[in-house]
Amino acid sequence: MTLQELYFTLLVGGTVLLASIAAVRAAHRIGLPSLLLFLAVGVIIGEDVLGLEFDNAALAQSLGTAALAVILVEGGLTTQWSDIKRLLLPAGVLATVGVALSVLVTAAGAHWLLGMDWHLALLLGAIVSSTDAAAVFAVLRSLPLPQKVTGLLEAESGFNDAPTIILVLVFSTAATDMPDPADVAGNVLYQLVVGGLLGLIIGRLGAAALRHIALPSTGLYPLATVGFGIVAFAAAGAANASGIIAAYLAGLVLGNAKLPHRAATRSFAEGTGWLAQIGLFVMLGLLVTPSELPDAVLPAIAVGLVLLLAARPVSVLACLLPFRLSWREQAFISWAGLRGAVPIVLATFPIVSGVEGARDLLNIVFVLVVLFTLVQGPSLPVAARLLRLTRPGALRDIQVETSPLDVLDADLLTLTVPEDSRLKGVTVRELRLPRPTVLTLIVREGTTIVPTPDTGLRTGDELLLITTPEVREAAERRLRAIGRRGKLARWFGEQGDLEPSTTTQ
């Protein structure tokens, strides 16, 4: 490559990156997952529009798998263990038994409606059975849903990629012969157990190392943290186990350990996650040939309807029936099973393995993801309201952002007093925050105020508080409690839980 070719490549790459970042803002405004606009960028610069040719499925598979590893490391690092620890069992059942049920129901629909042979039908069912965390939470982030619903969806999306990838690999390499179910089950069990153990072990080793090794630069801590996640992914892959589950669990362990420079690490991980998503979706948009997609529309609609109206509801109902979730919560979880990058990446596996008809599967999967994301994404807020899952009091709950002050071993809490919050009119003295928590600053209509004990809070005030990791949760609970029931919250039995009790409604 000449220097001029390098400049041109960087110019194109930088322009695509900036266009994709602009697409994130546009997607947020219209309530769509940004993956659709990333895919659109790839299609536009592809061979049928601007003429950039890319048809290397093997390279797309390798780069896509690496991008998924980065995305899942970031997902683990930014997941709060307290949000999902009570949901591990139902999420694990959904990610394994639920995936198997979804594969079987979707494959049956593809076989009977489209006339696919069972091998291709099972392969298609496995490809589209995984939900996508990035697609789901791009839409759910602003919805005041019960924490157990969002936590369950997050945990399921983090865990179900691994068994799905294993099934796709098994069906892709089985040629036209149906694999033995016992062999498939044994393979899945081995990959999940060994991959999970390696992820936990490497995550714990990384956390211990980063706590005791003083690195010469702050910027090295985020690099090292993400590096441990990548090592877990690669180590599990080298052991023929699931690198995906290893990457997610290593990130989960590291993200919830008390490590130095956690705020910088989280910001770096989010940046690398966005970069991986942008590169992945643009590449997948490049991989498809738009002129071939019209023939895939009807099959994609048929398979998508089976998946949305039969496979997903059956798997959710069967897996969550033993757990304490209402029918409304189960219905929303069923509807919120968005598909994203993973199915399109998995559709490259049978192409690389030389499965006959694999290119048609890629087109079907691509169209299915686009069409049903367009349908499901904008409808999730409406579905939540119709199912009465958006709690009126939840809009007044305080959303607390945490930024650790590592040198002082302290946390900076920031919040804005919402409209109709009972914090309005409460004085600083009446907050009675747990010691040593201190309200240090109030920003009111662009003016900075150093509060006194008699300073009263107003709607729209931005509060900055300093606390310690040991009492941070207690401080957040106290602020939530006052926000819901006022300064006499404790007299009303309000404890500031994330899920308000029925006695406080």
Legacy VTK file of the C-alpha trace (Angstrom):
# vtk DataFile Version 3.0
C-alpha trace
ASCII
DATASET POLYDATA
POINTS 505 float
0.000 0.000 0.000
1.371 3.383 -0.999
1.259 6.414 1.248
-1.513 7.965 -0.870
-3.566 4.769 -0.645
-3.095 4.828 3.127
-4.309 8.432 3.289
-7.340 7.563 1.163
-8.155 4.526 3.315
-7.919 6.580 6.501
-10.044 9.318 4.930
-12.784 6.843 4.014
-12.567 5.094 7.390
-12.685 8.350 9.350
-15.623 9.620 7.309
-17.543 6.381 7.831
-16.782 6.519 11.569
-18.046 10.103 11.884
-21.137 9.315 9.779
-21.863 6.356 12.047
-21.486 8.501 15.179
-23.931 11.003 13.674
-26.250 8.044 13.017
-26.234 7.238 16.756
-27.675 10.666 17.521
-30.266 10.320 14.769
-31.255 6.844 15.956
-31.650 8.080 19.530
-33.965 10.892 18.422
-36.283 8.622 16.457
-36.204 5.767 18.994
-34.463 3.152 16.841
-31.480 0.942 17.671
-28.432 2.494 16.065
-27.525 -0.830 14.428
-30.012 -0.126 11.632
-28.278 3.079 10.612
-24.842 1.447 10.910
-26.031 -1.286 8.567
-27.391 1.387 6.233
-23.973 3.088 6.137
-22.389 -0.229 5.106
-25.012 -0.841 2.409
-24.592 2.699 1.026
-20.823 2.453 0.636
-21.163 -1.119 -0.744
-20.878 -2.410 -4.268
-24.479 -1.685 -5.349
-24.376 2.000 -4.316
-20.968 3.686 -3.965
-19.095 0.678 -5.310
-16.891 -0.556 -2.456
-16.655 -4.330 -2.877
-16.450 -6.683 0.083
-17.404 -10.337 -0.270
-15.011 -12.136 2.073
-17.227 -14.141 4.431
-14.248 -15.744 6.193
-12.750 -12.346 7.022
-16.186 -11.086 8.105
-16.539 -14.115 10.397
-13.128 -13.553 12.014
-13.517 -9.805 12.448
-17.133 -10.213 13.558
-16.213 -12.748 16.229
-13.433 -10.470 17.512
-15.853 -7.528 17.589
-18.398 -9.589 19.537
-15.676 -10.390 22.087
-14.967 -6.678 22.607
-18.694 -5.880 22.824
-19.268 -8.596 25.434
-16.245 -7.552 27.502
-17.686 -4.040 27.541
-21.109 -5.463 28.414
-19.662 -7.330 31.379
-17.669 -4.318 32.582
-20.752 -2.078 32.571
-23.165 -4.600 34.156
-23.896 -4.182 37.862
-23.682 -7.502 39.668
-26.338 -6.319 42.128
-28.781 -5.881 39.238
-28.520 -9.439 37.926
-27.375 -11.703 40.772
-30.959 -12.637 41.715
-31.780 -13.240 38.062
-28.965 -15.624 37.112
-31.109 -18.755 37.296
-33.999 -17.550 35.090
-31.528 -15.854 32.722
-29.482 -19.054 32.497
-32.592 -21.125 31.767
-33.654 -18.653 29.062
-30.171 -18.655 27.558
-29.997 -22.457 27.287
-33.391 -24.189 27.388
-35.026 -21.119 25.877
-32.554 -21.068 22.993
-33.147 -24.769 22.320
-36.941 -24.315 22.267
-36.642 -21.259 20.040
-34.428 -23.164 17.590
-36.853 -26.076 17.350
-40.012 -23.960 16.910
-38.371 -21.626 14.373
-36.912 -24.569 12.440
-40.319 -26.262 12.306
-41.860 -23.077 10.928
-39.141 -22.670 8.296
-39.468 -26.338 7.293
-43.256 -26.320 6.921
-43.793 -22.780 5.616
-40.767 -22.430 3.318
-40.100 -26.054 2.455
-36.524 -25.930 3.797
-34.859 -29.229 4.545
-34.422 -29.861 8.244
-30.680 -29.228 8.232
-31.008 -25.707 6.803
-34.104 -25.032 8.914
-32.297 -25.952 12.150
-29.322 -23.875 11.056
-31.572 -20.870 10.425
-33.344 -21.393 13.754
-30.010 -21.464 15.584
-28.785 -18.332 13.801
-31.771 -16.168 14.766
-32.387 -17.526 18.279
-30.039 -15.148 20.107
-31.223 -11.778 21.441
-28.953 -8.735 21.240
-28.145 -6.650 24.315
-27.008 -3.591 22.355
-30.227 -3.513 20.315
-32.481 -4.078 23.335
-30.968 -1.502 25.665
-30.589 1.196 23.035
-34.390 1.366 23.241
-35.048 0.339 26.866
-32.534 2.697 28.494
-35.040 5.502 29.021
-38.053 3.361 29.966
-39.043 3.268 33.679
-39.396 -0.522 33.769
-39.107 -2.831 36.791
-35.460 -3.566 37.425
-35.988 -7.311 37.279
-37.297 -7.010 33.699
-34.348 -4.986 32.394
-31.895 -7.018 34.472
-33.273 -10.303 33.152
-33.100 -9.096 29.541
-29.544 -7.870 30.070
-28.364 -11.104 31.658
-30.092 -13.250 29.044
-28.549 -11.246 26.202
-25.107 -11.600 27.750
-25.394 -15.352 28.247
-27.333 -16.632 25.224
-24.734 -15.774 22.586
-22.505 -18.642 23.695
-24.926 -21.601 23.282
-26.229 -20.072 20.039
-22.762 -19.855 18.511
-22.046 -23.435 19.581
-25.233 -24.699 17.891
-24.490 -22.795 14.689
-20.955 -24.219 14.555
-22.287 -27.737 15.132
-24.940 -27.469 12.398
-22.530 -25.711 10.002
-19.876 -28.405 10.249
-22.322 -31.304 10.169
-22.744 -30.995 6.384
-26.012 -32.681 5.452
-25.937 -35.190 8.327
-27.979 -34.437 11.423
-25.706 -34.364 14.507
-26.408 -36.667 17.419
-28.390 -34.730 20.095
-26.283 -36.284 22.867
-23.086 -35.062 21.182
-24.571 -31.582 20.788
-25.600 -31.453 24.461
-22.181 -32.653 25.587
-20.433 -30.100 23.384
-22.604 -27.258 24.693
-22.060 -28.321 28.312
-18.271 -28.578 27.890
-17.966 -25.210 26.159
-20.145 -23.371 28.665
-18.571 -24.906 31.789
-14.946 -24.586 30.680
-15.473 -21.174 29.103
-17.294 -19.920 32.202
-14.585 -21.198 34.560
-11.803 -19.640 32.486
-13.653 -16.331 32.374
-14.136 -16.288 36.156
-10.558 -17.358 36.880
-8.936 -14.854 34.516
-11.276 -12.104 35.714
-10.294 -12.739 39.341
-6.588 -12.913 38.470
-6.897 -9.646 36.562
-8.698 -7.940 39.440
-6.050 -9.098 41.928
-3.225 -7.959 39.654
-4.709 -4.513 38.973
-5.317 -3.908 42.683
-1.700 -4.590 43.642
0.340 -3.419 40.659
1.031 0.330 40.397
1.107 1.208 36.704
2.986 4.373 35.638
0.013 5.914 33.782
-3.726 6.137 34.418
-4.417 5.279 30.789
-2.826 1.845 31.208
-5.480 0.622 33.665
-8.350 0.646 31.129
-6.122 -1.029 28.549
-5.106 -3.728 31.021
-8.693 -4.320 32.145
-10.019 -4.791 28.608
-6.890 -6.821 27.845
-7.748 -9.358 30.550
-11.183 -9.776 28.979
-9.638 -10.421 25.567
-7.194 -12.895 27.113
-10.131 -14.774 28.659
-11.838 -14.902 25.259
-8.703 -16.190 23.511
-7.801 -18.686 26.260
-11.250 -20.255 26.157
-11.145 -20.424 22.364
-7.757 -22.122 22.497
-9.267 -24.714 24.852
-12.116 -25.323 22.350
-14.493 -23.752 24.866
-16.789 -20.735 24.572
-14.746 -17.554 24.320
-17.943 -15.507 24.299
-19.091 -16.578 27.767
-15.499 -16.281 29.045
-15.222 -12.691 27.775
-18.551 -11.669 29.321
-17.868 -13.252 32.719
-14.314 -11.887 32.885
-15.700 -8.424 32.162
-18.418 -8.921 34.794
-15.850 -9.858 37.464
-13.508 -6.985 36.559
-16.302 -4.442 36.290
-17.589 -5.215 39.780
-14.215 -5.399 41.502
-12.915 -2.387 43.460
-10.245 -1.411 40.967
-8.408 1.909 40.566
-9.612 4.347 37.912
-12.946 2.633 37.387
-14.527 5.678 35.735
-11.746 5.871 33.143
-11.982 2.119 32.571
-15.726 2.259 32.020
-15.434 5.183 29.593
-12.676 3.431 27.655
-14.667 0.185 27.522
-17.757 1.998 26.258
-15.677 3.706 23.580
-14.142 0.428 22.399
-17.573 -1.195 22.495
-19.034 1.526 20.271
-16.073 1.267 17.895
-16.529 -2.510 17.670
-20.268 -2.116 17.029
-19.760 0.491 14.334
-17.082 -1.519 12.557
-19.099 -4.728 12.859
-22.390 -3.373 11.527
-20.803 -1.370 8.705
-18.852 -4.475 7.650
-22.019 -6.596 7.713
-23.829 -3.971 5.655
-20.992 -4.190 3.140
-21.190 -7.985 3.048
-24.743 -8.196 1.716
-25.660 -7.439 -1.888
-28.767 -5.181 -1.887
-29.942 -6.425 -5.291
-30.297 -9.944 -3.806
-32.381 -8.858 -0.811
-35.865 -8.502 -2.407
-36.076 -12.284 -2.910
-35.455 -12.744 0.825
-38.241 -10.436 2.025
-41.129 -12.943 2.093
-39.087 -15.787 3.667
-37.717 -13.329 6.247
-41.221 -12.131 7.137
-42.469 -15.720 7.474
-39.574 -16.831 9.678
-39.692 -13.577 11.652
-43.384 -13.998 12.428
-42.793 -17.561 13.611
-39.940 -16.322 15.789
-41.834 -13.318 17.173
-45.289 -14.839 17.657
-44.486 -18.475 18.412
-40.858 -19.373 19.168
-40.029 -16.497 21.524
-43.336 -16.607 23.475
-43.140 -20.406 23.852
-39.549 -20.282 25.115
-40.260 -17.402 27.536
-43.442 -19.025 28.910
-41.849 -22.447 29.324
-38.659 -21.107 30.945
-40.082 -18.412 33.224
-43.191 -20.257 34.430
-41.433 -21.524 37.621
-40.219 -18.023 38.520
-42.060 -15.097 40.070
-42.806 -13.002 37.018
-46.270 -11.768 36.148
-47.826 -12.494 32.778
-47.315 -8.815 31.864
-43.590 -9.032 32.549
-43.317 -12.269 30.595
-45.213 -10.749 27.666
-42.888 -7.751 27.569
-39.765 -9.929 27.815
-41.116 -11.962 24.914
-41.751 -8.872 22.774
-38.410 -7.268 23.697
-36.321 -10.106 22.218
-34.623 -7.955 19.572
-32.123 -9.430 17.155
-28.972 -7.550 16.160
-25.382 -8.190 15.176
-25.033 -11.753 16.423
-27.447 -13.421 13.943
-25.844 -11.646 10.968
-22.348 -12.643 12.114
-23.520 -16.224 12.665
-24.937 -16.305 9.142
-21.348 -16.125 7.854
-20.423 -19.411 9.571
-22.281 -21.731 7.152
-20.923 -19.711 4.188
-17.370 -20.323 5.380
-18.178 -24.004 5.973
-19.502 -24.332 2.423
-23.089 -25.215 3.356
-25.288 -25.219 0.268
-27.845 -22.403 0.370
-25.902 -20.501 3.034
-25.858 -17.266 1.029
-29.648 -17.296 0.942
-29.663 -17.732 4.718
-27.499 -14.613 5.080
-29.956 -12.554 3.034
-32.949 -13.891 4.997
-31.286 -13.149 8.325
-30.233 -9.641 7.248
-33.744 -8.713 6.091
-35.310 -10.313 9.192
-33.099 -8.302 11.558
-33.815 -5.021 9.749
-37.577 -5.475 9.355
-38.334 -6.753 12.831
-36.071 -4.227 14.541
-38.076 -1.546 12.725
-41.275 -3.109 14.071
-40.204 -4.018 17.614
-37.853 -1.164 18.488
-40.280 1.794 18.322
-43.118 -0.306 19.757
-41.397 -1.200 23.040
-42.431 1.998 24.904
-46.027 1.469 23.731
-45.918 -2.190 24.767
-44.616 -1.236 28.209
-47.476 1.236 28.699
-50.152 -1.150 27.423
-48.879 -3.859 29.767
-48.832 -1.322 32.620
-45.160 -1.893 33.381
-44.213 1.800 33.386
-44.775 2.703 37.031
-45.993 6.314 37.557
-43.736 6.763 40.578
-40.723 5.504 38.679
-40.461 8.719 36.686
-39.755 10.552 39.957
-37.042 8.148 41.034
-33.570 9.589 41.133
-31.097 8.454 38.525
-27.655 8.544 40.149
-24.435 8.635 38.166
-21.259 7.536 39.934
-17.753 8.776 39.214
-15.094 7.366 41.582
-12.449 9.674 43.085
-9.773 7.027 43.342
-7.124 9.037 45.131
-9.531 9.894 47.978
-11.245 6.486 47.846
-14.502 8.390 47.424
-17.417 8.498 45.007
-18.962 11.539 43.344
-22.750 11.252 43.040
-24.640 13.535 40.683
-28.407 13.821 40.318
-31.064 16.235 39.110
-34.213 16.854 41.172
-37.038 15.631 38.878
-40.339 17.390 38.393
-42.910 16.422 41.064
-40.190 14.864 43.235
-40.727 15.113 46.995
-37.127 16.383 47.252
-38.540 19.795 46.344
-38.591 22.015 49.425
-36.455 19.696 51.565
-33.490 21.442 53.192
-29.967 20.061 53.234
-30.247 19.423 56.990
-33.473 17.446 56.489
-31.815 15.077 53.998
-30.036 13.370 56.934
-27.594 11.621 54.626
-25.458 8.840 56.124
-22.049 10.044 57.271
-19.601 10.939 55.769
-21.809 11.793 52.726
-21.819 15.542 52.023
-23.826 17.667 49.573
-21.031 19.886 48.261
-22.575 21.868 45.391
-25.909 22.823 43.818
-26.169 24.053 40.228
-29.414 26.043 39.876
-30.357 27.679 36.550
-26.715 27.917 35.546
-25.641 29.380 38.899
-23.381 27.502 41.301
-24.472 27.465 44.947
-22.477 26.224 47.933
-25.320 24.951 50.144
-25.810 25.643 53.820
-27.794 23.364 56.157
-30.877 25.571 55.619
-30.669 25.651 51.789
-33.886 24.255 50.275
-33.904 22.132 47.130
-35.862 23.081 44.008
-37.047 21.247 40.912
-34.257 21.123 38.332
-31.431 21.529 40.851
-28.310 19.558 39.968
-26.752 18.138 43.137
-23.166 17.002 43.618
-22.452 14.799 46.630
-19.259 13.204 47.922
-19.522 9.856 49.685
-17.487 6.689 50.226
-17.959 3.297 48.542
-19.046 1.796 51.868
-22.052 4.108 52.359
-22.834 5.000 48.738
-25.715 2.520 48.488
-27.232 3.819 51.747
-26.974 7.403 50.463
-28.689 6.489 47.197
-31.464 4.663 49.060
-32.032 7.697 51.317
-32.261 10.048 48.315
-34.696 7.724 46.527
-36.822 7.416 49.649
-37.113 11.196 50.127
-37.781 11.633 46.406
-40.786 9.321 46.702
-42.276 10.155 50.131
-40.564 13.333 51.374
-38.494 13.998 54.483
-40.739 11.701 56.573
-40.154 8.761 54.233
-39.054 6.419 57.007
-42.269 7.030 58.927
-44.166 5.803 55.846
-42.001 2.678 55.591
-40.208 3.872 52.444
-36.664 2.465 52.341
-35.610 3.673 48.897
-35.412 0.240 47.266
-34.892 0.080 43.500
-38.243 -1.731 43.322
-40.705 0.305 45.435
-42.759 -1.898 47.753
-46.527 -2.027 47.339
-46.916 -0.218 50.662
-45.262 2.885 49.297
-47.280 3.287 46.104
LINES 1 506
505 0 1 2 3 4 5 6 7 8 9 10 11 12 13 14 15 16 17 18 19 20 21 22 23 24 25 26 27 28 29 30 31 32 33 34 35 36 37 38 39 40 41 42 43 44 45 46 47 48 49 50 51 52 53 54 55 56 57 58 59 60 61 62 63 64 65 66 67 68 69 70 71 72 73 74 75 76 77 78 79 80 81 82 83 84 85 86 87 88 89 90 91 92 93 94 95 96 97 98 99 100 101 102 103 104 105 106 107 108 109 110 111 112 113 114 115 116 117 118 119 120 121 122 123 124 125 126 127 128 129 130 131 132 133 134 135 136 137 138 139 140 141 142 143 144 145 146 147 148 149 150 151 152 153 154 155 156 157 158 159 160 161 162 163 164 165 166 167 168 169 170 171 172 173 174 175 176 177 178 179 180 181 182 183 184 185 186 187 188 189 190 191 192 193 194 195 196 197 198 199 200 201 202 203 204 205 206 207 208 209 210 211 212 213 214 215 216 217 218 219 220 221 222 223 224 225 226 227 228 229 230 231 232 233 234 235 236 237 238 239 240 241 242 243 244 245 246 247 248 249 250 251 252 253 254 255 256 257 258 259 260 261 262 263 264 265 266 267 268 269 270 271 272 273 274 275 276 277 278 279 280 281 282 283 284 285 286 287 288 289 290 291 292 293 294 295 296 297 298 299 300 301 302 303 304 305 306 307 308 309 310 311 312 313 314 315 316 317 318 319 320 321 322 323 324 325 326 327 328 329 330 331 332 333 334 335 336 337 338 339 340 341 342 343 344 345 346 347 348 349 350 351 352 353 354 355 356 357 358 359 360 361 362 363 364 365 366 367 368 369 370 371 372 373 374 375 376 377 378 379 380 381 382 383 384 385 386 387 388 389 390 391 392 393 394 395 396 397 398 399 400 401 402 403 404 405 406 407 408 409 410 411 412 413 414 415 416 417 418 419 420 421 422 423 424 425 426 427 428 429 430 431 432 433 434 435 436 437 438 439 440 441 442 443 444 445 446 447 448 449 450 451 452 453 454 455 456 457 458 459 460 461 462 463 464 465 466 467 468 469 470 471 472 473 474 475 476 477 478 479 480 481 482 483 484 485 486 487 488 489 490 491 492 493 494 495 496 497 498 499 500 501 502 503 504
